[in-house]
Amino acid sequence: MTIDNLPSELPRDASTAFGEQLLKYVFPALLGPHNEILERATIAQNGQLCPRFAYLADYVA
């Protein structure tokens, strides 16, 4: 006897978990005042790499 719906359940569970985390952390950060989460996640601003991601300049050159 096998579980025939297991392969389709894994992506569903992962998608549900991702959506819950998105609603819990990301949406409030986007809609609220200045947030450290978004600051740390920002790669470039005003056409320049942020200090946290300055190492990427070597890949561009």
Beta strands, then each sheet from edge to edge (+ up, - down):
strand 1: 44-45
strand 2: 48-49
sheet 1: 1+ 2-
end
